Every structure is written in structure tokens, then in C-alpha cells.
Amino acid sequence: QVQLVESGGGLVQAGGSLRLSCAASRSIFGINSMDWYRQAPGKQRELVARITSGGQVNYKDTVKGRFTISRDNAKNTVYLQMNSLKPEDTAVYYCNILSALGGNYWGQGTQVTVSS
């Protein structure tokens, strides 16, 4: 069973930066996409950023220009660089990996808190 371990969350002031990492416990065959989601208290989980197997990236409109998703295939790791953070970015952030063989893997979540 693949495990995803996230790190890099924390408390930061508005305007600050954080870099989230999500490492898979082993290589995953046939990855379709590697995603970052977030869930704020009382709200539904939402897709923040996605990078496909072909390297195409997509972002939620409210984070475009501030967040950057990237990956290191050799390390089985996906990253989320978050700059110019705002209080509304406060949430638990989760990584998710989808594979062509039907695998749907989630990390345990990491808390990001942005103070005003």
C-alpha cells in the first residue's frame, strides 16, 4: 500500500511563503495526476493545483500567480510553493495521486495557518 507523507505546513504571516512537500512511500506506476487540495473549516475540500503526467499544470483561480506546483519523479515527491499567502489560504492541505490503474492515494493533511 502506498503512503503519502506531507510536510511543510505551519503558521505564517500574511504575505509570507511556505513550501509543502508530499512524498510517496514507493514509486507509483502510471501516475495520471498529482494534486493538492485544501479544506477550510466548514467548507468542502477543493482542488488547488494539479500537475499531470505530461507536465500540464492547472490552478484554482484564486491562487494563480502565487502558488506553484512541481514534482520530482526520482523522489516520488510533489511540491506546492505558496507565496504571498493570505488569511483565506488557511486550511488543511492534502496531496492526492491518481494512477491509471485506479489508485487514488491521499496524504494525511498538513495545516497551513495564515495570520493577518
Biopython code that builds the backbone (N, CA, C, O; Angstrom):
import numpy as np
from Bio.PDB.StructureBuilder import StructureBuilder

atoms = [
    (1, "GLN", "N", (0.838, -1.183, 0.000)),
    (1, "GLN", "CA", (0.000, 0.000, 0.000)),
    (1, "GLN", "C", (0.886, 1.251, 0.000)),
    (1, "GLN", "O", (1.857, 1.340, 0.751)),
    (2, "VAL", "N", (0.538, 2.196, -0.841)),
    (2, "VAL", "CA", (1.306, 3.432, -0.939)),
    (2, "VAL", "C", (0.856, 4.389, 0.150)),
    (2, "VAL", "O", (-0.340, 4.561, 0.383)),
    (3, "GLN", "N", (1.806, 5.003, 0.804)),
    (3, "GLN", "CA", (1.514, 6.053, 1.774)),
    (3, "GLN", "C", (2.087, 7.366, 1.268)),
    (3, "GLN", "O", (3.187, 7.408, 0.718)),
    (4, "LEU", "N", (1.326, 8.441, 1.461)),
    (4, "LEU", "CA", (1.775, 9.779, 1.117)),
    (4, "LEU", "C", (2.005, 10.545, 2.409)),
    (4, "LEU", "O", (1.124, 10.607, 3.267)),
    (5, "VAL", "N", (3.182, 11.123, 2.546)),
    (5, "VAL", "CA", (3.525, 11.863, 3.754)),
    (5, "VAL", "C", (3.769, 13.318, 3.391)),
    (5, "VAL", "O", (4.671, 13.638, 2.617)),
    (6, "GLU", "N", (2.953, 14.192, 3.959)),
    (6, "GLU", "CA", (3.064, 15.625, 3.695)),
    (6, "GLU", "C", (3.865, 16.311, 4.787)),
    (6, "GLU", "O", (3.903, 15.862, 5.933)),
    (7, "SER", "N", (4.498, 17.399, 4.410)),
    (7, "SER", "CA", (5.230, 18.211, 5.373)),
    (7, "SER", "C", (5.306, 19.633, 4.859)),
    (7, "SER", "O", (5.017, 19.909, 3.694)),
    (8, "GLY", "N", (5.703, 20.539, 5.755)),
    (8, "GLY", "CA", (5.926, 21.916, 5.346)),
    (8, "GLY", "C", (4.873, 22.906, 5.786)),
    (8, "GLY", "O", (5.041, 24.111, 5.599)),
    (9, "GLY", "N", (3.793, 22.423, 6.365)),
    (9, "GLY", "CA", (2.780, 23.357, 6.839)),
    (9, "GLY", "C", (3.245, 24.116, 8.064)),
    (9, "GLY", "O", (4.301, 23.830, 8.629)),
    (10, "GLY", "N", (2.443, 25.089, 8.467)),
    (10, "GLY", "CA", (2.787, 25.860, 9.644)),
    (10, "GLY", "C", (2.028, 27.151, 9.719)),
    (10, "GLY", "O", (1.049, 27.364, 9.004)),
    (11, "LEU", "N", (2.497, 28.021, 10.605)),
    (11, "LEU", "CA", (1.899, 29.337, 10.812)),
    (11, "LEU", "C", (2.785, 30.388, 10.163)),
    (11, "LEU", "O", (3.997, 30.416, 10.375)),
    (12, "VAL", "N", (2.168, 31.245, 9.375)),
    (12, "VAL", "CA", (2.924, 32.288, 8.682)),
    (12, "VAL", "C", (2.081, 33.552, 8.641)),
    (12, "VAL", "O", (0.852, 33.483, 8.647)),
    (13, "GLN", "N", (2.730, 34.692, 8.600)),
    (13, "GLN", "CA", (2.008, 35.951, 8.475)),
    (13, "GLN", "C", (1.585, 36.177, 7.027)),
    (13, "GLN", "O", (2.194, 35.647, 6.098)),
    (14, "ALA", "N", (0.561, 36.948, 6.857)),
    (14, "ALA", "CA", (0.110, 37.300, 5.521)),
    (14, "ALA", "C", (1.264, 37.898, 4.726)),
    (14, "ALA", "O", (2.036, 38.712, 5.232)),
    (15, "GLY", "N", (1.359, 37.475, 3.478)),
    (15, "GLY", "CA", (2.456, 37.909, 2.628)),
    (15, "GLY", "C", (3.648, 36.975, 2.642)),
    (15, "GLY", "O", (4.561, 37.105, 1.827)),
    (16, "GLY", "N", (3.637, 36.034, 3.571)),
    (16, "GLY", "CA", (4.741, 35.099, 3.689)),
    (16, "GLY", "C", (4.639, 33.927, 2.733)),
    (16, "GLY", "O", (3.748, 33.862, 1.887)),
    (17, "SER", "N", (5.579, 32.998, 2.889)),
    (17, "SER", "CA", (5.664, 31.849, 1.987)),
    (17, "SER", "C", (5.821, 30.553, 2.772)),
    (17, "SER", "O", (6.367, 30.527, 3.875)),
    (18, "LEU", "N", (5.328, 29.491, 2.171)),
    (18, "LEU", "CA", (5.536, 28.136, 2.667)),
    (18, "LEU", "C", (5.724, 27.205, 1.479)),
    (18, "LEU", "O", (5.216, 27.457, 0.387)),
    (19, "ARG", "N", (6.453, 26.139, 1.709)),
    (19, "ARG", "CA", (6.610, 25.113, 0.678)),
    (19, "ARG", "C", (6.162, 23.780, 1.250)),
    (19, "ARG", "O", (6.743, 23.272, 2.209)),
    (20, "LEU", "N", (5.124, 23.223, 0.652)),
    (20, "LEU", "CA", (4.621, 21.916, 1.064)),
    (20, "LEU", "C", (5.275, 20.822, 0.236)),
    (20, "LEU", "O", (5.548, 20.998, -0.951)),
    (21, "SER", "N", (5.520, 19.691, 0.884)),
    (21, "SER", "CA", (6.062, 18.525, 0.193)),
    (21, "SER", "C", (5.161, 17.327, 0.461)),
    (21, "SER", "O", (4.541, 17.224, 1.519)),
    (22, "CYS", "N", (5.098, 16.438, -0.500)),
    (22, "CYS", "CA", (4.323, 15.209, -0.366)),
    (22, "CYS", "C", (5.139, 14.089, -0.996)),
    (22, "CYS", "O", (5.339, 14.051, -2.210)),
    (23, "ALA", "N", (5.599, 13.187, -0.153)),
    (23, "ALA", "CA", (6.453, 12.100, -0.623)),
    (23, "ALA", "C", (5.711, 10.774, -0.562)),
    (23, "ALA", "O", (5.107, 10.429, 0.454)),
    (24, "ALA", "N", (5.767, 10.043, -1.661)),
    (24, "ALA", "CA", (5.166, 8.712, -1.693)),
    (24, "ALA", "C", (6.157, 7.681, -1.164)),
    (24, "ALA", "O", (7.367, 7.801, -1.355)),
    (25, "SER", "N", (5.618, 6.669, -0.496)),
    (25, "SER", "CA", (6.482, 5.663, 0.138)),
    (25, "SER", "C", (7.183, 4.756, -0.877)),
    (25, "SER", "O", (8.165, 4.088, -0.555)),
    (26, "ARG", "N", (6.662, 4.745, -2.106)),
    (26, "ARG", "CA", (7.308, 3.985, -3.167)),
    (26, "ARG", "C", (6.864, 4.550, -4.504)),
    (26, "ARG", "O", (5.958, 5.380, -4.569)),
    (27, "SER", "N", (7.497, 4.102, -5.552)),
    (27, "SER", "CA", (7.117, 4.544, -6.884)),
    (27, "SER", "C", (5.696, 4.094, -7.205)),
    (27, "SER", "O", (5.269, 3.007, -6.815)),
    (28, "ILE", "N", (4.988, 4.936, -7.909)),
    (28, "ILE", "CA", (3.626, 4.628, -8.333)),
    (28, "ILE", "C", (3.612, 4.523, -9.841)),
    (28, "ILE", "O", (4.002, 5.455, -10.545)),
    (29, "PHE", "N", (3.161, 3.382, -10.333)),
    (29, "PHE", "CA", (3.149, 3.152, -11.774)),
    (29, "PHE", "C", (1.972, 3.863, -12.426)),
    (29, "PHE", "O", (0.847, 3.820, -11.927)),
    (30, "GLY", "N", (2.248, 4.513, -13.545)),
    (30, "GLY", "CA", (1.164, 5.074, -14.341)),
    (30, "GLY", "C", (0.417, 6.220, -13.688)),
    (30, "GLY", "O", (-0.814, 6.247, -13.692)),
    (31, "ILE", "N", (1.152, 7.166, -13.127)),
    (31, "ILE", "CA", (0.509, 8.316, -12.497)),
    (31, "ILE", "C", (-0.201, 9.151, -13.547)),
    (31, "ILE", "O", (0.383, 9.504, -14.571)),
    (32, "ASN", "N", (-1.470, 9.468, -13.287)),
    (32, "ASN", "CA", (-2.216, 10.374, -14.149)),
    (32, "ASN", "C", (-2.021, 11.818, -13.722)),
    (32, "ASN", "O", (-1.753, 12.694, -14.545)),
    (33, "SER", "N", (-2.161, 12.055, -12.419)),
    (33, "SER", "CA", (-2.004, 13.407, -11.924)),
    (33, "SER", "C", (-1.570, 13.387, -10.471)),
    (33, "SER", "O", (-1.788, 12.416, -9.746)),
    (34, "MET", "N", (-0.950, 14.484, -10.065)),
    (34, "MET", "CA", (-0.559, 14.714, -8.673)),
    (34, "MET", "C", (-1.174, 16.051, -8.292)),
    (34, "MET", "O", (-0.911, 17.066, -8.938)),
    (35, "ASP", "N", (-1.979, 16.054, -7.261)),
    (35, "ASP", "CA", (-2.802, 17.209, -6.937)),
    (35, "ASP", "C", (-2.586, 17.669, -5.494)),
    (35, "ASP", "O", (-2.164, 16.908, -4.623)),
    (36, "TRP", "N", (-2.892, 18.933, -5.287)),
    (36, "TRP", "CA", (-3.013, 19.484, -3.937)),
    (36, "TRP", "C", (-4.444, 19.989, -3.751)),
    (36, "TRP", "O", (-4.964, 20.747, -4.570)),
    (37, "TYR", "N", (-5.058, 19.560, -2.672)),
    (37, "TYR", "CA", (-6.379, 20.023, -2.276)),
    (37, "TYR", "C", (-6.239, 20.767, -0.945)),
    (37, "TYR", "O", (-5.213, 20.682, -0.270)),
    (38, "ARG", "N", (-7.282, 21.484, -0.597)),
    (38, "ARG", "CA", (-7.329, 22.084, 0.730)),
    (38, "ARG", "C", (-8.765, 22.075, 1.240)),
    (38, "ARG", "O", (-9.726, 22.056, 0.471)),
    (39, "GLN", "N", (-8.874, 22.090, 2.556)),
    (39, "GLN", "CA", (-10.193, 22.132, 3.183)),
    (39, "GLN", "C", (-10.125, 23.057, 4.391)),
    (39, "GLN", "O", (-9.402, 22.813, 5.357)),
    (40, "ALA", "N", (-10.907, 24.128, 4.297)),
    (40, "ALA", "CA", (-11.013, 25.082, 5.395)),
    (40, "ALA", "C", (-12.160, 24.655, 6.306)),
    (40, "ALA", "O", (-13.053, 23.931, 5.865)),
    (41, "PRO", "N", (-12.155, 25.084, 7.554)),
    (41, "PRO", "CA", (-13.229, 24.701, 8.480)),
    (41, "PRO", "C", (-14.605, 25.067, 7.942)),
    (41, "PRO", "O", (-14.840, 26.202, 7.528)),
    (42, "GLY", "N", (-15.505, 24.098, 7.954)),
    (42, "GLY", "CA", (-16.862, 24.337, 7.499)),
    (42, "GLY", "C", (-17.044, 24.401, 6.003)),
    (42, "GLY", "O", (-18.135, 24.701, 5.518)),
    (43, "LYS", "N", (-15.980, 24.120, 5.262)),
    (43, "LYS", "CA", (-16.062, 24.193, 3.798)),
    (43, "LYS", "C", (-15.707, 22.845, 3.176)),
    (43, "LYS", "O", (-15.108, 21.982, 3.818)),
    (44, "GLN", "N", (-16.087, 22.692, 1.924)),
    (44, "GLN", "CA", (-15.767, 21.468, 1.202)),
    (44, "GLN", "C", (-14.302, 21.470, 0.760)),
    (44, "GLN", "O", (-13.688, 22.522, 0.579)),
    (45, "ARG", "N", (-13.776, 20.284, 0.597)),
    (45, "ARG", "CA", (-12.419, 20.163, 0.073)),
    (45, "ARG", "C", (-12.406, 20.650, -1.373)),
    (45, "ARG", "O", (-13.311, 20.335, -2.147)),
    (46, "GLU", "N", (-11.383, 21.417, -1.736)),
    (46, "GLU", "CA", (-11.296, 21.975, -3.077)),
    (46, "GLU", "C", (-9.918, 21.740, -3.681)),
    (46, "GLU", "O", (-8.901, 21.693, -2.988)),
    (47, "LEU", "N", (-9.929, 21.596, -4.996)),
    (47, "LEU", "CA", (-8.680, 21.404, -5.726)),
    (47, "LEU", "C", (-7.952, 22.734, -5.847)),
    (47, "LEU", "O", (-8.526, 23.735, -6.276)),
    (48, "VAL", "N", (-6.692, 22.729, -5.467)),
    (48, "VAL", "CA", (-5.891, 23.951, -5.518)),
    (48, "VAL", "C", (-4.958, 23.948, -6.727)),
    (48, "VAL", "O", (-4.831, 24.953, -7.426)),
    (49, "ALA", "N", (-4.312, 22.815, -6.966)),
    (49, "ALA", "CA", (-3.342, 22.746, -8.057)),
    (49, "ALA", "C", (-3.208, 21.303, -8.524)),
    (49, "ALA", "O", (-3.387, 20.359, -7.755)),
    (50, "ARG", "N", (-2.891, 21.161, -9.794)),
    (50, "ARG", "CA", (-2.732, 19.837, -10.393)),
    (50, "ARG", "C", (-1.582, 19.859, -11.382)),
    (50, "ARG", "O", (-1.394, 20.821, -12.128)),
    (51, "ILE", "N", (-0.817, 18.776, -11.371)),
    (51, "ILE", "CA", (0.200, 18.570, -12.408)),
    (51, "ILE", "C", (-0.019, 17.182, -12.980)),
    (51, "ILE", "O", (-0.075, 16.196, -12.245)),
    (52, "THR", "N", (-0.144, 17.114, -14.305)),
    (52, "THR", "CA", (-0.437, 15.849, -14.949)),
    (52, "THR", "C", (0.845, 15.099, -15.289)),
    (52, "THR", "O", (1.950, 15.613, -15.114)),
    (53, "SER", "N", (0.675, 13.890, -15.772)),
    (53, "SER", "CA", (1.838, 13.086, -16.150)),
    (53, "SER", "C", (2.610, 13.747, -17.275)),
    (53, "SER", "O", (3.820, 13.561, -17.403)),
    (54, "GLY", "N", (1.905, 14.519, -18.090)),
    (54, "GLY", "CA", (2.563, 15.221, -19.190)),
    (54, "GLY", "C", (3.156, 16.561, -18.792)),
    (54, "GLY", "O", (3.743, 17.259, -19.620)),
    (55, "GLY", "N", (3.002, 16.919, -17.526)),
    (55, "GLY", "CA", (3.585, 18.166, -17.054)),
    (55, "GLY", "C", (2.654, 19.373, -17.133)),
    (55, "GLY", "O", (3.054, 20.486, -16.790)),
    (56, "GLN", "N", (1.413, 19.164, -17.582)),
    (56, "GLN", "CA", (0.465, 20.275, -17.620)),
    (56, "GLN", "C", (0.049, 20.641, -16.211)),
    (56, "GLN", "O", (-0.207, 19.767, -15.382)),
    (57, "VAL", "N", (-0.017, 21.928, -15.944)),
    (57, "VAL", "CA", (-0.402, 22.386, -14.608)),
    (57, "VAL", "C", (-1.679, 23.204, -14.682)),
    (57, "VAL", "O", (-1.934, 23.908, -15.659)),
    (58, "ASN", "N", (-2.461, 23.097, -13.645)),
    (58, "ASN", "CA", (-3.691, 23.869, -13.520)),
    (58, "ASN", "C", (-3.823, 24.346, -12.076)),
    (58, "ASN", "O", (-3.414, 23.661, -11.138)),
    (59, "TYR", "N", (-4.406, 25.543, -11.919)),
    (59, "TYR", "CA", (-4.539, 26.142, -10.601)),
    (59, "TYR", "C", (-5.941, 26.675, -10.393)),
    (59, "TYR", "O", (-6.627, 27.075, -11.333)),
    (60, "LYS", "N", (-6.341, 26.670, -9.150)),
    (60, "LYS", "CA", (-7.552, 27.379, -8.757)),
    (60, "LYS", "C", (-7.311, 28.859, -9.031)),
    (60, "LYS", "O", (-6.209, 29.362, -8.813)),
    (61, "ASP", "N", (-8.328, 29.547, -9.503)),
    (61, "ASP", "CA", (-8.159, 30.928, -9.933)),
    (61, "ASP", "C", (-7.561, 31.803, -8.824)),
    (61, "ASP", "O", (-6.715, 32.655, -9.094)),
    (62, "THR", "N", (-7.993, 31.596, -7.601)),
    (62, "THR", "CA", (-7.571, 32.482, -6.513)),
    (62, "THR", "C", (-6.115, 32.291, -6.092)),
    (62, "THR", "O", (-5.592, 33.085, -5.310)),
    (63, "VAL", "N", (-5.451, 31.246, -6.601)),
    (63, "VAL", "CA", (-4.042, 31.046, -6.241)),
    (63, "VAL", "C", (-3.110, 31.240, -7.430)),
    (63, "VAL", "O", (-1.890, 31.181, -7.280)),
    (64, "LYS", "N", (-3.674, 31.467, -8.595)),
    (64, "LYS", "CA", (-2.835, 31.681, -9.778)),
    (64, "LYS", "C", (-1.888, 32.848, -9.559)),
    (64, "LYS", "O", (-2.275, 33.900, -9.052)),
    (65, "GLY", "N", (-0.631, 32.636, -9.955)),
    (65, "GLY", "CA", (0.368, 33.677, -9.790)),
    (65, "GLY", "C", (1.019, 33.690, -8.424)),
    (65, "GLY", "O", (2.027, 34.367, -8.223)),
    (66, "ARG", "N", (0.446, 32.937, -7.466)),
    (66, "ARG", "CA", (1.016, 32.891, -6.117)),
    (66, "ARG", "C", (1.534, 31.494, -5.762)),
    (66, "ARG", "O", (2.530, 31.361, -5.051)),
    (67, "PHE", "N", (0.861, 30.462, -6.255)),
    (67, "PHE", "CA", (1.245, 29.080, -5.943)),
    (67, "PHE", "C", (1.873, 28.427, -7.170)),
    (67, "PHE", "O", (1.507, 28.723, -8.307)),
    (68, "THR", "N", (2.824, 27.534, -6.916)),
    (68, "THR", "CA", (3.459, 26.782, -7.987)),
    (68, "THR", "C", (3.567, 25.320, -7.585)),
    (68, "THR", "O", (4.131, 24.991, -6.542)),
    (69, "ILE", "N", (3.021, 24.448, -8.421)),
    (69, "ILE", "CA", (3.124, 23.015, -8.178)),
    (69, "ILE", "C", (4.258, 22.455, -9.022)),
    (69, "ILE", "O", (4.453, 22.864, -10.167)),
    (70, "SER", "N", (4.996, 21.527, -8.453)),
    (70, "SER", "CA", (6.087, 20.893, -9.184)),
    (70, "SER", "C", (6.265, 19.481, -8.636)),
    (70, "SER", "O", (5.662, 19.110, -7.629)),
    (71, "ARG", "N", (7.090, 18.714, -9.304)),
    (71, "ARG", "CA", (7.291, 17.337, -8.876)),
    (71, "ARG", "C", (8.730, 16.922, -9.139)),
    (71, "ARG", "O", (9.428, 17.497, -9.973)),
    (72, "ASP", "N", (9.149, 15.898, -8.395)),
    (72, "ASP", "CA", (10.451, 15.286, -8.597)),
    (72, "ASP", "C", (10.181, 13.795, -8.726)),
    (72, "ASP", "O", (9.990, 13.103, -7.726)),
    (73, "ASN", "N", (10.166, 13.307, -9.949)),
    (73, "ASN", "CA", (9.814, 11.909, -10.176)),
    (73, "ASN", "C", (10.798, 10.959, -9.501)),
    (73, "ASN", "O", (10.410, 9.899, -9.010)),
    (74, "ALA", "N", (12.055, 11.340, -9.479)),
    (74, "ALA", "CA", (13.071, 10.462, -8.895)),
    (74, "ALA", "C", (12.840, 10.280, -7.390)),
    (74, "ALA", "O", (13.196, 9.250, -6.818)),
    (75, "LYS", "N", (12.243, 11.289, -6.765)),
    (75, "LYS", "CA", (11.998, 11.229, -5.325)),
    (75, "LYS", "C", (10.545, 10.900, -5.004)),
    (75, "LYS", "O", (10.155, 10.881, -3.836)),
    (76, "ASN", "N", (9.740, 10.640, -6.035)),
    (76, "ASN", "CA", (8.313, 10.347, -5.833)),
    (76, "ASN", "C", (7.646, 11.421, -4.984)),
    (76, "ASN", "O", (6.859, 11.125, -4.085)),
    (77, "THR", "N", (7.975, 12.671, -5.288)),
    (77, "THR", "CA", (7.537, 13.787, -4.448)),
    (77, "THR", "C", (6.886, 14.878, -5.292)),
    (77, "THR", "O", (7.324, 15.180, -6.402)),
    (78, "VAL", "N", (5.837, 15.454, -4.737)),
    (78, "VAL", "CA", (5.198, 16.618, -5.349)),
    (78, "VAL", "C", (5.275, 17.768, -4.347)),
    (78, "VAL", "O", (5.167, 17.561, -3.138)),
    (79, "TYR", "N", (5.461, 18.970, -4.862)),
    (79, "TYR", "CA", (5.636, 20.153, -4.033)),
    (79, "TYR", "C", (4.564, 21.200, -4.351)),
    (79, "TYR", "O", (3.978, 21.217, -5.434)),
    (80, "LEU", "N", (4.336, 22.059, -3.377)),
    (80, "LEU", "CA", (3.486, 23.225, -3.599)),
    (80, "LEU", "C", (4.179, 24.423, -2.953)),
    (80, "LEU", "O", (4.224, 24.548, -1.729)),
    (81, "GLN", "N", (4.714, 25.292, -3.791)),
    (81, "GLN", "CA", (5.315, 26.530, -3.316)),
    (81, "GLN", "C", (4.216, 27.573, -3.220)),
    (81, "GLN", "O", (3.544, 27.871, -4.207)),
    (82, "MET", "N", (4.036, 28.129, -2.022)),
    (82, "MET", "CA", (2.964, 29.098, -1.803)),
    (82, "MET", "C", (3.582, 30.425, -1.385)),
    (82, "MET", "O", (4.219, 30.521, -0.336)),
    (83, "ASN", "N", (3.392, 31.438, -2.205)),
    (83, "ASN", "CA", (3.903, 32.778, -1.934)),
    (83, "ASN", "C", (2.744, 33.748, -1.735)),
    (83, "ASN", "O", (1.599, 33.450, -2.075)),
    (84, "SER", "N", (3.055, 34.889, -1.189)),
    (84, "SER", "CA", (2.052, 35.940, -0.971)),
    (84, "SER", "C", (0.807, 35.374, -0.306)),
    (84, "SER", "O", (-0.315, 35.625, -0.747)),
    (85, "LEU", "N", (1.010, 34.626, 0.734)),
    (85, "LEU", "CA", (-0.106, 33.949, 1.388)),
    (85, "LEU", "C", (-1.080, 34.944, 2.010)),
    (85, "LEU", "O", (-0.697, 36.009, 2.493)),
    (86, "LYS", "N", (-2.341, 34.558, 1.979)),
    (86, "LYS", "CA", (-3.430, 35.376, 2.506)),
    (86, "LYS", "C", (-4.155, 34.594, 3.599)),
    (86, "LYS", "O", (-4.112, 33.364, 3.616)),
    (87, "PRO", "N", (-4.820, 35.305, 4.510)),
    (87, "PRO", "CA", (-5.576, 34.591, 5.550)),
    (87, "PRO", "C", (-6.582, 33.595, 4.984)),
    (87, "PRO", "O", (-6.846, 32.563, 5.601)),
    (88, "GLU", "N", (-7.143, 33.894, 3.820)),
    (88, "GLU", "CA", (-8.112, 32.972, 3.217)),
    (88, "GLU", "C", (-7.478, 31.712, 2.666)),
    (88, "GLU", "O", (-8.188, 30.807, 2.226)),
    (89, "ASP", "N", (-6.156, 31.632, 2.679)),
    (89, "ASP", "CA", (-5.477, 30.389, 2.291)),
    (89, "ASP", "C", (-5.397, 29.410, 3.467)),
    (89, "ASP", "O", (-4.970, 28.268, 3.294)),
    (90, "THR", "N", (-5.798, 29.841, 4.637)),
    (90, "THR", "CA", (-5.771, 28.976, 5.805)),
    (90, "THR", "C", (-6.651, 27.752, 5.600)),
    (90, "THR", "O", (-7.836, 27.875, 5.290)),
    (91, "ALA", "N", (-6.068, 26.578, 5.774)),
    (91, "ALA", "CA", (-6.786, 25.323, 5.558)),
    (91, "ALA", "C", (-5.857, 24.156, 5.876)),
    (91, "ALA", "O", (-4.663, 24.338, 6.116)),
    (92, "VAL", "N", (-6.420, 22.976, 5.872)),
    (92, "VAL", "CA", (-5.617, 21.758, 5.863)),
    (92, "VAL", "C", (-5.377, 21.401, 4.397)),
    (92, "VAL", "O", (-6.319, 21.306, 3.611)),
    (93, "TYR", "N", (-4.133, 21.208, 4.046)),
    (93, "TYR", "CA", (-3.758, 20.902, 2.665)),
    (93, "TYR", "C", (-3.441, 19.410, 2.539)),
    (93, "TYR", "O", (-2.722, 18.832, 3.354)),
    (94, "TYR", "N", (-4.004, 18.811, 1.486)),
    (94, "TYR", "CA", (-3.849, 17.376, 1.242)),
    (94, "TYR", "C", (-3.261, 17.147, -0.144)),
    (94, "TYR", "O", (-3.624, 17.839, -1.096)),
    (95, "CYS", "N", (-2.371, 16.197, -0.259)),
    (95, "CYS", "CA", (-1.926, 15.786, -1.586)),
    (95, "CYS", "C", (-2.707, 14.538, -1.996)),
    (95, "CYS", "O", (-3.159, 13.749, -1.166)),
    (96, "ASN", "N", (-2.841, 14.402, -3.290)),
    (96, "ASN", "CA", (-3.596, 13.289, -3.869)),
    (96, "ASN", "C", (-2.911, 12.848, -5.144)),
    (96, "ASN", "O", (-2.499, 13.677, -5.956)),
    (97, "ILE", "N", (-2.788, 11.543, -5.322)),
    (97, "ILE", "CA", (-2.187, 11.000, -6.537)),
    (97, "ILE", "C", (-3.160, 9.999, -7.147)),
    (97, "ILE", "O", (-3.644, 9.091, -6.473)),
    (98, "LEU", "N", (-3.432, 10.181, -8.421)),
    (98, "LEU", "CA", (-4.292, 9.276, -9.175)),
    (98, "LEU", "C", (-3.444, 8.505, -10.175)),
    (98, "LEU", "O", (-2.601, 9.072, -10.870)),
    (99, "SER", "N", (-3.686, 7.191, -10.233)),
    (99, "SER", "CA", (-2.928, 6.391, -11.183)),
    (99, "SER", "C", (-3.869, 5.769, -12.212)),
    (99, "SER", "O", (-5.069, 5.624, -11.979)),
    (100, "ALA", "N", (-3.293, 5.408, -13.350)),
    (100, "ALA", "CA", (-4.067, 4.814, -14.433)),
    (100, "ALA", "C", (-4.642, 3.455, -14.050)),
    (100, "ALA", "O", (-5.591, 2.982, -14.675)),
    (101, "LEU", "N", (-4.075, 2.831, -13.031)),
    (101, "LEU", "CA", (-4.550, 1.512, -12.589)),
    (101, "LEU", "C", (-5.646, 1.629, -11.538)),
    (101, "LEU", "O", (-6.036, 0.631, -10.933)),
    (102, "GLY", "N", (-6.135, 2.823, -11.323)),
    (102, "GLY", "CA", (-7.228, 3.017, -10.381)),
    (102, "GLY", "C", (-6.804, 3.416, -8.987)),
    (102, "GLY", "O", (-7.647, 3.549, -8.099)),
    (103, "GLY", "N", (-5.523, 3.607, -8.779)),
    (103, "GLY", "CA", (-5.048, 4.041, -7.476)),
    (103, "GLY", "C", (-5.474, 5.467, -7.175)),
    (103, "GLY", "O", (-5.405, 6.342, -8.038)),
    (104, "ASN", "N", (-5.917, 5.695, -5.941)),
    (104, "ASN", "CA", (-6.347, 7.024, -5.504)),
    (104, "ASN", "C", (-5.799, 7.205, -4.101)),
    (104, "ASN", "O", (-6.392, 6.745, -3.125)),
    (105, "TYR", "N", (-4.667, 7.876, -4.008)),
    (105, "TYR", "CA", (-3.922, 7.947, -2.765)),
    (105, "TYR", "C", (-4.002, 9.349, -2.166)),
    (105, "TYR", "O", (-3.893, 10.354, -2.868)),
    (106, "TRP", "N", (-4.196, 9.385, -0.844)),
    (106, "TRP", "CA", (-4.306, 10.660, -0.124)),
    (106, "TRP", "C", (-3.286, 10.725, 1.001)),
    (106, "TRP", "O", (-2.980, 9.721, 1.645)),
    (107, "GLY", "N", (-2.772, 11.912, 1.221)),
    (107, "GLY", "CA", (-1.947, 12.140, 2.383)),
    (107, "GLY", "C", (-2.807, 12.433, 3.603)),
    (107, "GLY", "O", (-4.033, 12.510, 3.511)),
    (108, "GLN", "N", (-2.155, 12.593, 4.737)),
    (108, "GLN", "CA", (-2.874, 12.786, 5.999)),
    (108, "GLN", "C", (-3.271, 14.243, 6.219)),
    (108, "GLN", "O", (-4.080, 14.546, 7.095)),
    (109, "GLY", "N", (-2.707, 15.130, 5.433)),
    (109, "GLY", "CA", (-3.017, 16.554, 5.562)),
    (109, "GLY", "C", (-1.990, 17.286, 6.403)),
    (109, "GLY", "O", (-1.410, 16.735, 7.338)),
    (110, "THR", "N", (-1.783, 18.541, 6.043)),
    (110, "THR", "CA", (-0.887, 19.404, 6.811)),
    (110, "THR", "C", (-1.557, 20.773, 6.969)),
    (110, "THR", "O", (-2.089, 21.328, 6.008)),
    (111, "GLN", "N", (-1.524, 21.298, 8.170)),
    (111, "GLN", "CA", (-2.215, 22.545, 8.469)),
    (111, "GLN", "C", (-1.402, 23.752, 8.015)),
    (111, "GLN", "O", (-0.210, 23.861, 8.304)),
    (112, "VAL", "N", (-2.056, 24.639, 7.311)),
    (112, "VAL", "CA", (-1.473, 25.934, 6.934)),
    (112, "VAL", "C", (-2.348, 27.020, 7.550)),
    (112, "VAL", "O", (-3.550, 27.082, 7.292)),
    (113, "THR", "N", (-1.744, 27.864, 8.356)),
    (113, "THR", "CA", (-2.453, 28.960, 9.001)),
    (113, "THR", "C", (-1.768, 30.262, 8.653)),
    (113, "THR", "O", (-0.572, 30.431, 8.888)),
    (114, "VAL", "N", (-2.540, 31.189, 8.086)),
    (114, "VAL", "CA", (-2.004, 32.485, 7.691)),
    (114, "VAL", "C", (-2.656, 33.550, 8.561)),
    (114, "VAL", "O", (-3.874, 33.725, 8.532)),
    (115, "SER", "N", (-1.855, 34.247, 9.322)),
    (115, "SER", "CA", (-2.377, 35.285, 10.205)),
    (115, "SER", "C", (-2.357, 36.640, 9.515)),
    (115, "SER", "O", (-1.498, 36.922, 8.679)),
    (116, "SER", "N", (-3.317, 37.464, 9.884)),
    (116, "SER", "CA", (-3.416, 38.789, 9.250)),
    (116, "SER", "C", (-2.588, 39.830, 9.988)),
    (116, "SER", "O", (-2.560, 40.994, 9.587)),
]
sb = StructureBuilder()
sb.init_structure("model")
sb.init_model(0)
sb.init_chain("A")
sb.init_seg("    ")
for serial, (resi, resn, name, xyz) in enumerate(atoms, 1):
    if name == "N":
        sb.init_residue(resn, " ", resi, " ")
    sb.init_atom(name, np.array(xyz, "f"), 0.0, 1.0, " ", f" {name:<3s}", serial, name[0])
structure = sb.get_structure()
